[in-house]
Amino acid sequence: SNKRTGGDVKTTFDQKIQEHLEETAKAKGYKRQYIVVSNYKTGEILGMYSNANAGSCLSDVYSPGSAIKPLFLSAALTASPELKDYTYDCVDDNYQNIAIHCAGHHRHGLCDYKRSTALSCNKYFLGMLDQMDKTEKQKMLKTLRKIGVDNSYTFSQLRFSDPTFTGGDDSERQLYFSVLGQGNCKISPFFLNAATGMLFNGGTMTEPHWILQKR
């Protein structure tokens, strides 16, 4: 008779959440969708879904767009705490004579860091970048590397593609793109989830995991 080898594994995945993710993705109907649900306090992965052929939330990397802004803001305020008082008046579709508009061509008016984050004001974040001198920009990039962006992290239970903010190009032009989550800025859905959870957790990233126990 054949005997079983190995043992049972208890995972962190929640079946109801996993089924809900798949149902929601099908209802939305987008060609490529990546969804990660986690408990940022414990690091437990509760659900993960991708409808991309031969792709996954762990391996695929994309331009994160405005989702990178909270990470940049955290690093910028670490490098230059006085930037918490910086404001920008978003009144048109130009930034320093460059045609740059916010989503939907919205004009957000006077923004501080809280309002600009809530409304995703592109010009505010470009302005914040320009407030920093070369030393502060390097400290900002160093802080992002501590978070794990433009760096290699390893977790005991998960392997994933490394994220990047500038792709090794720290030029002013690329930094403009990076702040808006474009250009060389690339990140996997999985690591974006982990890094955002770190912000919610007061700056501490609890190691993501999906195996609770083996028997």
Summary of the structure (lengths in Angstrom):
residues: 215
radius of gyration: 19.6
end to end distance: 22.2
largest distance: 77.7
contacts: 624
relative contact order: 0.20
helix: 41%
strand: 16%
